[in-house]
Amino acid sequence: MSQEDIESIRRAALDYLEGYVSADAPRHLGAYHPEAIKRRYTVHDEVFGITTISPQTMSDDAALQTPRDVGDFEILIDGVYHDIATVRVYSQWWVDFLHVVKARGSWKLFHVTWHRRVEPDSPH
């Protein structure tokens, strides 16, 4: 794995996080592969379900955000194998687990699983 690939994987995660919190919808949307999905496992009143969000919905929501500073965050690249990677993003608001793929020479988010940050100061 080249240093350029590592930097491109990190850039995809940064575009995802920073694009959203800065209300830069095109930057946020550009982080995703066109067939990507974002999911969250939820429990409401003891009813279990999976919430699925499209990249376009996320981008539309990003455009409505009040731009803010991203604050403290951490991006950990857990593993890379040929054209796939696993990345964790810890911000003050969320914890995101990303599956990233190299498609047509560009690293893009393919699947995102996330949770609201329950205890921002807790170790991961």
MOPAC internal coordinates of N, CA, C and O (Angstrom, degrees):
PM7 1SCF
backbone

  N    0.0000 0     0.00 0     0.00 0    0    0    0
  C    1.4470 1     0.00 0     0.00 0    1    0    0
  C    1.5334 1   108.30 1     0.00 0    2    1    0
  O    1.2310 1   121.37 1   -50.46 1    3    2    1
  N    1.2944 1   114.98 1   129.54 1    3    2    1
  C    1.4632 1   119.67 1  -177.31 1    5    3    2
  C    1.5337 1   111.14 1   -83.20 1    6    5    3
  O    1.2310 1   121.30 1   -20.88 1    7    6    5
  N    1.3099 1   115.12 1   159.12 1    7    6    5
  C    1.4621 1   120.70 1   175.52 1    9    7    6
  C    1.5276 1   109.71 1   -62.17 1   10    9    7
  O    1.2310 1   120.47 1   145.68 1   11   10    9
  N    1.3215 1   116.70 1   -34.32 1   11   10    9
  C    1.4670 1   121.06 1   177.69 1   13   11   10
  C    1.5372 1   110.98 1   -61.59 1   14   13   11
  O    1.2310 1   120.18 1   139.06 1   15   14   13
  N    1.3358 1   117.25 1   -40.94 1   15   14   13
  C    1.4663 1   120.73 1   176.97 1   17   15   14
  C    1.5262 1   110.97 1   -63.54 1   18   17   15
  O    1.2310 1   120.45 1   134.95 1   19   18   17
  N    1.3159 1   116.74 1   -45.05 1   19   18   17
  C    1.4706 1   120.85 1   179.51 1   21   19   18
  C    1.5329 1   109.61 1   -59.43 1   22   21   19
  O    1.2310 1   120.15 1   134.04 1   23   22   21
  N    1.3213 1   117.31 1   -45.96 1   23   22   21
  C    1.4633 1   120.99 1   179.05 1   25   23   22
  C    1.5252 1   111.43 1   -64.01 1   26   25   23
  O    1.2310 1   119.75 1   143.26 1   27   26   25
  N    1.3194 1   118.08 1   -36.74 1   27   26   25
  C    1.4676 1   121.67 1   179.40 1   29   27   26
  C    1.5277 1   111.66 1   -69.97 1   30   29   27
  O    1.2310 1   120.42 1   143.41 1   31   30   29
  N    1.3316 1   116.81 1   -36.59 1   31   30   29
  C    1.4700 1   120.54 1   175.63 1   33   31   30
  C    1.5293 1   109.19 1   -64.31 1   34   33   31
  O    1.2310 1   120.71 1   134.46 1   35   34   33
  N    1.3107 1   116.25 1   -45.54 1   35   34   33
  C    1.4736 1   120.89 1   178.42 1   37   35   34
  C    1.5329 1   110.20 1   -62.37 1   38   37   35
  O    1.2310 1   119.99 1   139.78 1   39   38   37
  N    1.3156 1   117.63 1   -40.22 1   39   38   37
  C    1.4687 1   122.13 1   179.64 1   41   39   38
  C    1.5275 1   110.46 1   -62.32 1   42   41   39
  O    1.2310 1   119.86 1   139.42 1   43   42   41
  N    1.3294 1   117.88 1   -40.58 1   43   42   41
  C    1.4694 1   120.68 1   177.87 1   45   43   42
  C    1.5287 1   110.38 1   -61.26 1   46   45   43
  O    1.2310 1   120.46 1   137.75 1   47   46   45
  N    1.3297 1   116.73 1   -42.25 1   47   46   45
  C    1.4718 1   120.27 1   178.28 1   49   47   46
  C    1.5317 1   110.81 1   -66.44 1   50   49   47
  O    1.2310 1   120.17 1   139.52 1   51   50   49
  N    1.3258 1   117.28 1   -40.48 1   51   50   49
  C    1.4690 1   120.90 1   178.02 1   53   51   50
  C    1.5242 1   111.55 1   -65.39 1   54   53   51
  O    1.2310 1   120.27 1   137.29 1   55   54   53
  N    1.3315 1   117.08 1   -42.71 1   55   54   53
  C    1.4633 1   119.95 1   178.69 1   57   55   54
  C    1.5294 1   110.64 1   -61.92 1   58   57   55
  O    1.2310 1   120.89 1   141.81 1   59   58   57
  N    1.3096 1   115.90 1   -38.19 1   59   58   57
  C    1.4661 1   121.70 1   177.17 1   61   59   58
  C    1.5328 1   110.57 1   -61.79 1   62   61   59
  O    1.2310 1   120.26 1   125.69 1   63   62   61
  N    1.3219 1   117.10 1   -54.31 1   63   62   61
  C    1.4692 1   121.45 1  -175.99 1   65   63   62
  C    1.5275 1   112.03 1   -72.80 1   66   65   63
  O    1.2310 1   120.20 1   123.98 1   67   66   65
  N    1.3183 1   117.22 1   -56.02 1   67   66   65
  C    1.4585 1   120.84 1  -175.70 1   69   67   66
  C    1.5281 1   111.72 1   -67.09 1   70   69   67
  O    1.2310 1   120.29 1   143.62 1   71   70   69
  N    1.3216 1   117.06 1   -36.38 1   71   70   69
  C    1.4596 1   119.62 1   177.74 1   73   71   70
  C    1.5144 1   111.99 1   -60.76 1   74   73   71
  O    1.2310 1   120.56 1   140.89 1   75   74   73
  N    1.3312 1   116.53 1   -39.11 1   75   74   73
  C    1.4639 1   120.26 1  -179.86 1   77   75   74
  C    1.5269 1   111.29 1   -69.34 1   78   77   75
  O    1.2310 1   120.08 1   125.60 1   79   78   77
  N    1.3314 1   117.46 1   -54.40 1   79   78   77
  C    1.4649 1   119.42 1  -173.85 1   81   79   78
  C    1.5294 1   112.99 1   -70.75 1   82   81   79
  O    1.2310 1   119.97 1   158.17 1   83   82   81
  N    1.3293 1   117.67 1   -21.83 1   83   82   81
  C    1.4653 1   119.82 1   178.15 1   85   83   82
  C    1.5286 1   112.49 1   -93.05 1   86   85   83
  O    1.2310 1   120.75 1  -175.59 1   87   86   85
  N    1.3479 1   116.17 1     4.41 1   87   86   85
  C    1.4771 1   122.70 1   179.98 1   89   87   86
  C    1.5281 1   112.10 1    63.82 1   90   89   87
  O    1.2310 1   120.70 1  -152.31 1   91   90   89
  N    1.3233 1   116.28 1    27.69 1   91   90   89
  C    1.4628 1   121.60 1   177.18 1   93   91   90
  C    1.5282 1   107.75 1   -95.00 1   94   93   91
  O    1.2310 1   121.01 1   -98.72 1   95   94   93
  N    1.3283 1   115.68 1    81.28 1   95   94   93
  C    1.4607 1   121.91 1  -174.50 1   97   95   94
  C    1.5337 1   113.21 1   -57.74 1   98   97   95
  O    1.2310 1   118.78 1   135.94 1   99   98   97
  N    1.3419 1   119.93 1   -44.06 1   99   98   97
  C    1.4673 1   118.73 1   178.66 1  101   99   98
  C    1.5391 1   112.87 1   -61.96 1  102  101   99
  O    1.2310 1   120.61 1   141.07 1  103  102  101
  N    1.3250 1   116.44 1   -38.93 1  103  102  101
  C    1.4680 1   119.47 1   178.04 1  105  103  102
  C    1.5223 1   110.30 1   -64.48 1  106  105  103
  O    1.2310 1   120.74 1   134.99 1  107  106  105
  N    1.3407 1   116.19 1   -45.01 1  107  106  105
  C    1.4646 1   120.27 1   179.82 1  109  107  106
  C    1.5308 1   110.41 1   -61.14 1  110  109  107
  O    1.2310 1   120.16 1   130.22 1  111  110  109
  N    1.3152 1   117.29 1   -49.78 1  111  110  109
  C    1.4634 1   121.46 1  -178.72 1  113  111  110
  C    1.5312 1   111.35 1   -62.02 1  114  113  111
  O    1.2310 1   120.37 1   144.54 1  115  114  113
  N    1.3139 1   116.89 1   -35.46 1  115  114  113
  C    1.4559 1   121.46 1  -179.13 1  117  115  114
  C    1.5226 1   114.15 1   -65.77 1  118  117  115
  O    1.2310 1   120.26 1   164.38 1  119  118  117
  N    1.3312 1   117.10 1   -15.62 1  119  118  117
  C    1.4632 1   120.37 1   178.79 1  121  119  118
  C    1.5231 1   112.31 1   -74.77 1  122  121  119
  O    1.2310 1   120.53 1   159.21 1  123  122  121
  N    1.3355 1   116.60 1   -20.79 1  123  122  121
  C    1.4674 1   121.58 1  -173.09 1  125  123  122
  C    1.5229 1   113.58 1   -92.33 1  126  125  123
  O    1.2310 1   121.01 1   -32.29 1  127  126  125
  N    1.3152 1   115.68 1   147.71 1  127  126  125
  C    1.4576 1   122.67 1   164.62 1  129  127  126
  C    1.5329 1   106.08 1   -71.46 1  130  129  127
  O    1.2310 1   118.88 1   -33.37 1  131  130  129
  N    1.3385 1   119.74 1   146.63 1  131  130  129
  C    1.4670 1   120.75 1  -177.08 1  133  131  130
  C    1.5416 1   114.45 1   -57.62 1  134  133  131
  O    1.2310 1   120.06 1   155.28 1  135  134  133
  N    1.3189 1   117.48 1   -24.72 1  135  134  133
  C    1.4624 1   120.22 1  -178.81 1  137  135  134
  C    1.5266 1   112.83 1  -102.93 1  138  137  135
  O    1.2310 1   120.31 1  -164.89 1  139  138  137
  N    1.3146 1   117.01 1    15.11 1  139  138  137
  C    1.4632 1   121.52 1  -177.73 1  141  139  138
  C    1.5275 1   111.63 1   -68.65 1  142  141  139
  O    1.2310 1   121.82 1   -22.28 1  143  142  141
  N    1.3258 1   114.11 1   157.72 1  143  142  141
  C    1.4674 1   121.01 1   171.82 1  145  143  142
  C    1.5203 1   108.42 1  -137.34 1  146  145  143
  O    1.2310 1   121.55 1   -23.78 1  147  146  145
  N    1.3227 1   114.64 1   156.22 1  147  146  145
  C    1.4604 1   122.03 1   176.74 1  149  147  146
  C    1.5208 1   106.18 1  -123.26 1  150  149  147
  O    1.2310 1   120.64 1   -49.27 1  151  150  149
  N    1.3247 1   116.38 1   130.73 1  151  150  149
  C    1.4619 1   119.94 1  -175.90 1  153  151  150
  C    1.5169 1   111.35 1  -133.21 1  154  153  151
  O    1.2310 1   122.30 1   -24.87 1  155  154  153
  N    1.3358 1   113.20 1   155.13 1  155  154  153
  C    1.4536 1   120.85 1   172.98 1  157  155  154
  C    1.5142 1   108.49 1  -142.93 1  158  157  155
  O    1.2310 1   120.94 1   -46.80 1  159  158  157
  N    1.3093 1   115.81 1   133.20 1  159  158  157
  C    1.4545 1   121.64 1   173.63 1  161  159  158
  C    1.5166 1   107.09 1   -82.67 1  162  161  159
  O    1.2310 1   120.27 1   -52.41 1  163  162  161
  N    1.3115 1   117.09 1   127.59 1  163  162  161
  C    1.4645 1   120.38 1  -174.82 1  165  163  162
  C    1.5189 1   111.72 1  -127.63 1  166  165  163
  O    1.2310 1   121.75 1   -24.72 1  167  166  165
  N    1.3092 1   114.26 1   155.28 1  167  166  165
  C    1.4647 1   122.11 1   173.44 1  169  167  166
  C    1.5193 1   106.58 1  -133.42 1  170  169  167
  O    1.2310 1   120.46 1   -60.76 1  171  170  169
  N    1.3252 1   116.72 1   119.24 1  171  170  169
  C    1.4569 1   122.68 1   176.37 1  173  171  170
  C    1.5216 1   108.26 1  -128.14 1  174  173  171
  O    1.2310 1   120.61 1   -59.89 1  175  174  173
  N    1.3249 1   116.44 1   120.11 1  175  174  173
  C    1.4680 1   121.18 1  -179.06 1  177  175  174
  C    1.5214 1   111.28 1    49.61 1  178  177  175
  O    1.2310 1   121.07 1  -135.48 1  179  178  177
  N    1.3207 1   115.55 1    44.52 1  179  178  177
  C    1.4596 1   123.81 1   179.11 1  181  179  178
  C    1.5283 1   113.83 1    63.41 1  182  181  179
  O    1.2310 1   120.44 1  -161.04 1  183  182  181
  N    1.3165 1   116.77 1    18.96 1  183  182  181
  C    1.4622 1   121.72 1   172.66 1  185  183  182
  C    1.5251 1   106.71 1  -104.68 1  186  185  183
  O    1.2310 1   120.93 1   -56.02 1  187  186  185
  N    1.3156 1   115.83 1   123.98 1  187  186  185
  C    1.4513 1   121.54 1  -175.77 1  189  187  186
  C    1.5202 1   110.09 1   -96.24 1  190  189  187
  O    1.2310 1   120.78 1   -35.41 1  191  190  189
  N    1.3033 1   116.11 1   144.59 1  191  190  189
  C    1.4506 1   119.18 1   178.93 1  193  191  190
  C    1.5096 1   112.08 1  -165.35 1  194  193  191
  O    1.2310 1   121.53 1    -7.48 1  195  194  193
  N    1.3013 1   114.67 1   172.52 1  195  194  193
  C    1.4618 1   121.94 1   177.04 1  197  195  194
  C    1.5163 1   107.78 1  -119.13 1  198  197  195
  O    1.2310 1   121.19 1   -55.95 1  199  198  197
  N    1.3172 1   115.32 1   124.05 1  199  198  197
  C    1.4559 1   121.61 1   175.06 1  201  199  198
  C    1.5172 1   107.54 1   -94.00 1  202  201  199
  O    1.2310 1   120.41 1   -53.11 1  203  202  201
  N    1.3297 1   116.83 1   126.89 1  203  202  201
  C    1.4595 1   122.10 1   179.49 1  205  203  202
  C    1.5246 1   109.05 1  -116.07 1  206  205  203
  O    1.2310 1   121.02 1   -47.09 1  207  206  205
  N    1.3307 1   115.65 1   132.91 1  207  206  205
  C    1.4603 1   121.82 1  -178.25 1  209  207  206
  C    1.5286 1   107.83 1  -127.46 1  210  209  207
  O    1.2310 1   120.52 1   -43.87 1  211  210  209
  N    1.3158 1   116.61 1   136.13 1  211  210  209
  C    1.4651 1   120.19 1   178.02 1  213  211  210
  C    1.5272 1   110.44 1   -84.45 1  214  213  211
  O    1.2310 1   120.08 1   -22.13 1  215  214  213
  N    1.3319 1   117.46 1   157.87 1  215  214  213
  C    1.4680 1   120.17 1   175.17 1  217  215  214
  C    1.5354 1   111.79 1   -57.72 1  218  217  215
  O    1.2310 1   120.10 1   142.08 1  219  218  217
  N    1.3247 1   117.42 1   -37.92 1  219  218  217
  C    1.4629 1   119.54 1  -179.69 1  221  219  218
  C    1.5247 1   110.99 1   -64.75 1  222  221  219
  O    1.2310 1   120.14 1   138.83 1  223  222  221
  N    1.3265 1   117.34 1   -41.17 1  223  222  221
  C    1.4691 1   120.80 1   177.11 1  225  223  222
  C    1.5165 1   110.29 1   -62.20 1  226  225  223
  O    1.2310 1   120.13 1   137.90 1  227  226  225
  N    1.3347 1   117.35 1   -42.10 1  227  226  225
  C    1.4654 1   120.85 1   178.08 1  229  227  226
  C    1.5222 1   110.86 1   -63.48 1  230  229  227
  O    1.2310 1   120.72 1   138.24 1  231  230  229
  N    1.3173 1   116.22 1   -41.76 1  231  230  229
  C    1.4630 1   120.62 1   179.52 1  233  231  230
  C    1.5278 1   110.60 1   -64.97 1  234  233  231
  O    1.2310 1   120.77 1   136.91 1  235  234  233
  N    1.3277 1   116.14 1   -43.09 1  235  234  233
  C    1.4695 1   119.86 1   177.39 1  237  235  234
  C    1.5223 1   110.48 1   -60.03 1  238  237  235
  O    1.2310 1   120.58 1   139.27 1  239  238  237
  N    1.3285 1   116.49 1   -40.73 1  239  238  237
  C    1.4626 1   121.14 1   178.50 1  241  239  238
  C    1.5285 1   110.76 1   -67.36 1  242  241  239
  O    1.2310 1   120.39 1   140.58 1  243  242  241
  N    1.3243 1   116.86 1   -39.42 1  243  242  241
  C    1.4717 1   120.68 1   178.17 1  245  243  242
  C    1.5244 1   110.58 1   -58.76 1  246  245  243
  O    1.2310 1   120.58 1   140.20 1  247  246  245
  N    1.3329 1   116.50 1   -39.80 1  247  246  245
  C    1.4660 1   120.83 1  -179.26 1  249  247  246
  C    1.5266 1   111.84 1   -62.98 1  250  249  247
  O    1.2310 1   120.15 1   156.19 1  251  250  249
  N    1.3320 1   117.31 1   -23.81 1  251  250  249
  C    1.4638 1   121.93 1  -178.97 1  253  251  250
  C    1.5218 1   113.45 1   -90.85 1  254  253  251
  O    1.2310 1   120.31 1   173.59 1  255  254  253
  N    1.3240 1   117.01 1    -6.41 1  255  254  253
  C    1.4557 1   121.42 1  -178.10 1  257  255  254
  C    1.5272 1   110.95 1   -69.67 1  258  257  255
  O    1.2310 1   121.42 1   -29.05 1  259  258  257
  N    1.3094 1   114.88 1   150.95 1  259  258  257
  C    1.4501 1   120.29 1   167.32 1  261  259  258
  C    1.5216 1   105.66 1   -83.46 1  262  261  259
  O    1.2310 1   119.57 1   -61.74 1  263  262  261
  N    1.3296 1   118.43 1   118.26 1  263  262  261
  C    1.4666 1   118.93 1  -177.09 1  265  263  262
  C    1.5179 1   111.36 1   -55.21 1  266  265  263
  O    1.2310 1   121.39 1   -42.77 1  267  266  265
  N    1.3255 1   114.94 1   137.23 1  267  266  265
  C    1.4668 1   120.68 1   179.37 1  269  267  266
  C    1.5213 1   108.45 1  -144.21 1  270  269  267
  O    1.2310 1   121.27 1   -16.10 1  271  270  269
  N    1.3016 1   115.17 1   163.90 1  271  270  269
  C    1.4558 1   121.53 1   177.27 1  273  271  270
  C    1.5242 1   108.26 1   -72.44 1  274  273  271
  O    1.2310 1   120.44 1   -40.34 1  275  274  273
  N    1.3007 1   116.77 1   139.66 1  275  274  273
  C    1.4562 1   120.65 1  -177.62 1  277  275  274
  C    1.5290 1   111.94 1   -68.03 1  278  277  275
  O    1.2310 1   119.99 1   158.22 1  279  278  277
  N    1.3171 1   117.63 1   -21.78 1  279  278  277
  C    1.4659 1   119.93 1   179.63 1  281  279  278
  C    1.5172 1   111.62 1    69.31 1  282  281  279
  O    1.2310 1   121.39 1    20.79 1  283  282  281
  N    1.3281 1   114.94 1  -159.21 1  283  282  281
  C    1.4580 1   120.46 1   179.81 1  285  283  282
  C    1.5196 1   110.10 1   -73.92 1  286  285  283
  O    1.2310 1   120.71 1   -42.93 1  287  286  285
  N    1.3160 1   116.24 1   137.07 1  287  286  285
  C    1.4565 1   121.06 1   175.72 1  289  287  286
  C    1.5262 1   108.62 1  -154.61 1  290  289  287
  O    1.2310 1   121.61 1   -15.28 1  291  290  289
  N    1.3193 1   114.52 1   164.72 1  291  290  289
  C    1.4533 1   120.52 1   178.95 1  293  291  290
  C    1.5265 1   108.22 1  -139.05 1  294  293  291
  O    1.2310 1   120.66 1   -44.18 1  295  294  293
  N    1.3202 1   116.34 1   135.82 1  295  294  293
  C    1.4542 1   122.43 1   175.87 1  297  295  294
  C    1.5249 1   107.14 1  -118.71 1  298  297  295
  O    1.2310 1   120.94 1   -58.47 1  299  298  297
  N    1.3249 1   115.81 1   121.53 1  299  298  297
  C    1.4517 1   121.89 1  -179.90 1  301  299  298
  C    1.5227 1   109.35 1  -118.04 1  302  301  299
  O    1.2310 1   120.60 1   -60.20 1  303  302  301
  N    1.3071 1   116.46 1   119.80 1  303  302  301
  C    1.4600 1   120.78 1   175.72 1  305  303  302
  C    1.5216 1   106.54 1   -90.93 1  306  305  303
  O    1.2310 1   121.27 1   -71.90 1  307  306  305
  N    1.3345 1   115.17 1   108.10 1  307  306  305
  C    1.4640 1   120.62 1  -173.91 1  309  307  306
  C    1.5214 1   113.59 1   -79.84 1  310  309  307
  O    1.2310 1   120.82 1   145.80 1  311  310  309
  N    1.3070 1   116.04 1   -34.20 1  311  310  309
  C    1.4559 1   117.66 1  -178.01 1  313  311  310
  C    1.5116 1   111.19 1  -167.16 1  314  313  311
  O    1.2310 1   121.55 1   -32.42 1  315  314  313
  N    1.3294 1   114.64 1   147.58 1  315  314  313
  C    1.4589 1   121.23 1   176.24 1  317  315  314
  C    1.5228 1   106.47 1  -135.44 1  318  317  315
  O    1.2310 1   120.77 1   -47.71 1  319  318  317
  N    1.3261 1   116.13 1   132.29 1  319  318  317
  C    1.4500 1   121.12 1   175.89 1  321  319  318
  C    1.5223 1   107.63 1  -139.24 1  322  321  319
  O    1.2310 1   120.91 1   -68.50 1  323  322  321
  N    1.3126 1   115.86 1   111.50 1  323  322  321
  C    1.4652 1   123.14 1  -177.69 1  325  323  322
  C    1.5331 1   110.41 1    52.06 1  326  325  323
  O    1.2310 1   120.05 1    77.59 1  327  326  325
  N    1.3390 1   117.51 1  -102.41 1  327  326  325
  C    1.4688 1   120.85 1  -174.89 1  329  327  326
  C    1.5250 1   113.59 1  -113.07 1  330  329  327
  O    1.2310 1   120.19 1  -156.70 1  331  330  329
  N    1.3519 1   117.25 1    23.30 1  331  330  329
  C    1.4622 1   121.28 1   175.81 1  333  331  330
  C    1.5230 1   109.47 1  -132.01 1  334  333  331
  O    1.2310 1   121.35 1   -28.02 1  335  334  333
  N    1.3326 1   115.01 1   151.98 1  335  334  333
  C    1.4678 1   120.03 1   179.41 1  337  335  334
  C    1.5254 1   109.68 1  -149.78 1  338  337  335
  O    1.2310 1   121.41 1   -24.92 1  339  338  337
  N    1.3212 1   114.91 1   155.08 1  339  338  337
  C    1.4651 1   122.26 1   174.13 1  341  339  338
  C    1.5146 1   107.98 1  -120.18 1  342  341  339
  O    1.2310 1   120.99 1   -48.36 1  343  342  341
  N    1.3392 1   115.71 1   131.64 1  343  342  341
  C    1.4632 1   122.08 1  -174.54 1  345  343  342
  C    1.5332 1   109.04 1  -135.60 1  346  345  343
  O    1.2310 1   120.78 1   -39.52 1  347  346  345
  N    1.3342 1   116.11 1   140.48 1  347  346  345
  C    1.4657 1   121.12 1   172.67 1  349  347  346
  C    1.5244 1   108.03 1  -112.33 1  350  349  347
  O    1.2310 1   121.02 1   -43.01 1  351  350  349
  N    1.3347 1   115.66 1   136.99 1  351  350  349
  C    1.4612 1   121.74 1   177.42 1  353  351  350
  C    1.5252 1   107.74 1  -123.05 1  354  353  351
  O    1.2310 1   120.81 1   -59.07 1  355  354  353
  N    1.3182 1   116.06 1   120.93 1  355  354  353
  C    1.4591 1   122.26 1   177.08 1  357  355  354
  C    1.5227 1   108.07 1  -111.73 1  358  357  355
  O    1.2310 1   120.35 1   -64.14 1  359  358  357
  N    1.3236 1   116.93 1   115.86 1  359  358  357
  C    1.4635 1   120.69 1   174.99 1  361  359  358
  C    1.5219 1   107.65 1  -119.58 1  362  361  359
  O    1.2310 1   120.92 1    -0.68 1  363  362  361
  N    1.3125 1   115.85 1   179.32 1  363  362  361
  C    1.4603 1   118.37 1   179.73 1  365  363  362
  C    1.5261 1   112.43 1   -71.21 1  366  365  363
  O    1.2310 1   120.18 1   164.59 1  367  366  365
  N    1.3312 1   117.27 1   -15.41 1  367  366  365
  C    1.4649 1   120.76 1  -177.77 1  369  367  366
  C    1.5210 1   114.34 1  -106.97 1  370  369  367
  O    1.2310 1   120.45 1   145.56 1  371  370  369
  N    1.3429 1   116.75 1   -34.44 1  371  370  369
  C    1.4607 1   120.62 1  -171.40 1  373  371  370
  C    1.5280 1   111.74 1  -140.09 1  374  373  371
  O    1.2310 1   121.90 1   -17.58 1  375  374  373
  N    1.3321 1   113.97 1   162.42 1  375  374  373
  C    1.4567 1   122.70 1   165.18 1  377  375  374
  C    1.5228 1   105.31 1  -119.75 1  378  377  375
  O    1.2310 1   120.48 1   -57.00 1  379  378  377
  N    1.3241 1   116.68 1   123.00 1  379  378  377
  C    1.4617 1   122.55 1  -178.37 1  381  379  378
  C    1.5260 1   109.45 1  -120.47 1  382  381  379
  O    1.2310 1   120.83 1   -47.76 1  383  382  381
  N    1.3179 1   116.02 1   132.24 1  383  382  381
  C    1.4593 1   121.81 1   171.55 1  385  383  382
  C    1.5236 1   105.99 1  -106.82 1  386  385  383
  O    1.2310 1   120.47 1   -58.42 1  387  386  385
  N    1.3188 1   116.70 1   121.58 1  387  386  385
  C    1.4580 1   122.40 1  -174.34 1  389  387  386
  C    1.5221 1   110.69 1  -112.53 1  390  389  387
  O    1.2310 1   120.87 1   -43.40 1  391  390  389
  N    1.3135 1   115.95 1   136.60 1  391  390  389
  C    1.4576 1   121.80 1   164.73 1  393  391  390
  C    1.5240 1   105.03 1  -105.72 1  394  393  391
  O    1.2310 1   121.15 1   -53.42 1  395  394  393
  N    1.2993 1   115.41 1   126.58 1  395  394  393
  C    1.4520 1   122.10 1  -172.94 1  397  395  394
  C    1.5348 1   108.06 1  -121.51 1  398  397  395
  O    1.2310 1   120.83 1   -40.16 1  399  398  397
  N    1.3328 1   116.02 1   139.84 1  399  398  397
  C    1.4641 1   120.66 1  -179.65 1  401  399  398
  C    1.5280 1   109.74 1  -125.54 1  402  401  399
  O    1.2310 1   121.38 1   -29.68 1  403  402  401
  N    1.3284 1   114.97 1   150.32 1  403  402  401
  C    1.4551 1   119.91 1   174.22 1  405  403  402
  C    1.5207 1   106.56 1   -97.10 1  406  405  403
  O    1.2310 1   121.06 1   -74.18 1  407  406  405
  N    1.3163 1   115.58 1   105.82 1  407  406  405
  C    1.4630 1   122.30 1  -176.66 1  409  407  406
  C    1.5215 1   108.78 1  -117.04 1  410  409  407
  O    1.2310 1   120.83 1   -58.57 1  411  410  409
  N    1.3077 1   116.02 1   121.43 1  411  410  409
  C    1.4624 1   121.53 1  -179.96 1  413  411  410
  C    1.5250 1   112.02 1    53.54 1  414  413  411
  O    1.2310 1   121.44 1  -140.46 1  415  414  413
  N    1.3377 1   114.85 1    39.54 1  415  414  413
  C    1.4583 1   120.97 1   175.02 1  417  415  414
  C    1.5116 1   116.19 1    85.94 1  418  417  415
  O    1.2310 1   119.63 1  -179.17 1  419  418  417
  N    1.3519 1   118.31 1     0.83 1  419  418  417
  C    1.4601 1   121.82 1  -176.54 1  421  419  418
  C    1.5249 1   110.20 1  -125.19 1  422  421  419
  O    1.2310 1   120.39 1   -44.70 1  423  422  421
  N    1.3170 1   116.87 1   135.30 1  423  422  421
  C    1.4676 1   121.40 1   176.96 1  425  423  422
  C    1.5257 1   109.07 1   -81.64 1  426  425  423
  O    1.2310 1   120.81 1   -54.61 1  427  426  425
  N    1.3396 1   116.06 1   125.39 1  427  426  425
  C    1.4658 1   122.61 1  -177.49 1  429  427  426
  C    1.5239 1   110.41 1  -136.82 1  430  429  427
  O    1.2310 1   120.71 1   -28.87 1  431  430  429
  N    1.3301 1   116.26 1   151.13 1  431  430  429
  C    1.4566 1   121.35 1   175.48 1  433  431  430
  C    1.5261 1   108.87 1   -70.22 1  434  433  431
  O    1.2310 1   121.21 1   -48.87 1  435  434  433
  N    1.3212 1   115.29 1   131.13 1  435  434  433
  C    1.4545 1   121.13 1  -179.33 1  437  435  434
  C    1.5226 1   111.42 1  -109.58 1  438  437  435
  O    1.2310 1   121.13 1   144.66 1  439  438  437
  N    1.3331 1   115.44 1   -35.34 1  439  438  437
  C    1.4556 1   120.48 1   177.62 1  441  439  438
  C    1.5244 1   108.40 1  -148.30 1  442  441  439
  O    1.2310 1   120.93 1   -44.02 1  443  442  441
  N    1.3331 1   115.82 1   135.98 1  443  442  441
  C    1.4589 1   122.07 1   178.34 1  445  443  442
  C    1.5192 1   107.86 1  -126.01 1  446  445  443
  O    1.2310 1   120.66 1   -51.06 1  447  446  445
  N    1.3203 1   116.35 1   128.94 1  447  446  445
  C    1.4645 1   122.14 1   169.89 1  449  447  446
  C    1.5196 1   105.56 1  -117.20 1  450  449  447
  O    1.2310 1   120.63 1   -46.53 1  451  450  449
  N    1.3314 1   116.40 1   133.47 1  451  450  449
  C    1.4610 1   118.31 1  -172.68 1  453  451  450
  C    1.5254 1   111.84 1  -140.34 1  454  453  451
  O    1.2310 1   122.14 1   -14.85 1  455  454  453
  N    1.3247 1   113.52 1   165.15 1  455  454  453
  C    1.4614 1   121.71 1   175.26 1  457  455  454
  C    1.5193 1   107.32 1  -150.45 1  458  457  455
  O    1.2310 1   120.81 1   -34.47 1  459  458  457
  N    1.3142 1   116.06 1   145.53 1  459  458  457
  C    1.4689 1   119.07 1   173.20 1  461  459  458
  C    1.5251 1   108.49 1   -63.53 1  462  461  459
  O    1.2310 1   120.83 1   -35.99 1  463  462  461
  N    1.3178 1   116.02 1   144.01 1  463  462  461
  C    1.4593 1   121.03 1   179.06 1  465  463  462
  C    1.5180 1   107.91 1   -71.48 1  466  465  463
  O    1.2310 1   120.45 1   -64.23 1  467  466  465
  N    1.3114 1   116.75 1   115.77 1  467  466  465
  C    1.4569 1   122.00 1  -176.62 1  469  467  466
  C    1.5238 1   110.89 1   -81.70 1  470  469  467
  O    1.2310 1   121.14 1   132.38 1  471  470  469
  N    1.3174 1   115.42 1   -47.62 1  471  470  469
  C    1.4618 1   120.93 1   179.22 1  473  471  470
  C    1.5194 1   107.91 1  -128.85 1  474  473  471
  O    1.2310 1   120.28 1   -86.18 1  475  474  473
  N    1.3394 1   117.06 1    93.82 1  475  474  473
  C    1.4745 1   119.96 1  -174.43 1  477  475  474
  C    1.5115 1   115.10 1   -53.20 1  478  477  475
  O    1.2310 1   119.82 1   151.72 1  479  478  477
  N    1.3339 1   117.95 1   -28.28 1  479  478  477
  C    1.4592 1   119.09 1  -176.49 1  481  479  478
  C    1.5348 1   112.77 1   -95.62 1  482  481  479
  O    1.2310 1   119.99 1  -177.23 1  483  482  481
  N    1.3322 1   117.62 1     2.77 1  483  482  481
  C    1.4589 1   119.22 1  -178.59 1  485  483  482
  C    1.5176 1   110.34 1   -76.13 1  486  485  483
  O    1.2310 1   120.66 1   -32.44 1  487  486  485
  N    1.3352 1   116.35 1   147.56 1  487  486  485
  C    1.4755 1   119.23 1   177.66 1  489  487  486
  C    1.5271 1   109.54 1   -70.07 1  490  489  487
  O    1.2310 1   120.77 1   -23.86 1  491  490  489
  N    1.3288 1   116.14 1   156.14 1  491  490  489
  C    1.4570 1   119.78 1   178.91 1  493  491  490
  C    1.4860 1   111.95 1  -107.22 1  494  493  491
  O    1.2310 1   120.10 1   180.00 1  495  494  493

